Amino acid sequence: MTNLIRTNFQAHPFHLVSPSPWPILTSASLLTITMSGVLTMHVFTFAQEFLCQAFFLVISSMSFWFRDVTGEATYLGNHTSAVQRGLNMGIGLFIVSEALFFLAIFWAYFHSGLAPAVEAGTQWPPSGIDSVNPFELPLLNTVILLSSGFVVTYAHHSLIKGYRRGALHALVFTVILALIFTALQALEYTVSSFTFSDSTYGSCFYFGTGFHGLHVMIGTAFIAVGLWRYLAYHFTEHHHLGLESSILYWHFVDIVWLILFISMYYWGS
């Protein structure tokens, strides 16, 4: 009886994660995406087919992984207050690493823009490049993304106060605004007069805005999962770490876009 009690109960509030196949499968799928993506750029045979399969594997493995984490948090009660503090710290450090990633992009952009090379015509944007007008689609996208930030904050406060209908409507509206932003960003790329290979300006512009667009899509999925979990009554006023993390990530996306708009669209034009 004593051994049984020691087996079923632990003397600490931390969650000892069970062995899982999803992290290694996700890592292998991401490596496959990288390799097949490079092969696709060099027009290798069947490279596109491998790339599509790799995307499917990433989505599948991460979906199963998130399913397990959701079960641990919602049904098994493994996410104690101590575990939540650790997860909050992990999300914070992840966002810091993302901020340093974008810092490298801005560093490269300003390094080239503040002292343009002779090959760029000693001017920024380089001669021959017609930059995007910041007061057209970029300004509209700025309004849309900032509005989504305000709306998702309203959803968070509504959840804390127990106003379920307001939180649900705000989360749905946030996802819709995020999808509109992504569609307008894709439209902007189709009408731009320069490409990724047009000097350092084109490389930095598309690298920065493209990766921000990728983060918007990830954040949209993040909030959409939170919306689905809220519909399934997984969250309470005091325990909604998954949704809170997605909202924090979305605010980071907003801040990065503001810097992108000011530096690459306005100053860079």
Buried (B, 14 or more C-beta within 10 A) or exposed (E): EEEEEEEEEEEEEEBEEEEEEBEEBBEBBBEBBEBBBEBBEEEEEEBBEBBEBBBEBBEBBBEBBBEBBBEBBBEEEBBEEEBBEEBBEEBEEBBEEBEEEBEEBBEBBBEBBEEBEEEBBEEBBBEEBEBBEBEEBBBBBBEBBBBBBEBBBBBBEBBBEEBBEBBBBBBBBBBBBBBBBBEBBEEBBEEBEBEEEBBBBBBBBBBBBEBBBEBBBEBBBBBBBBBEBBEEEBBEEEBBBBBBBBBBBBBBBBBBBEBBBEBBBEEBB
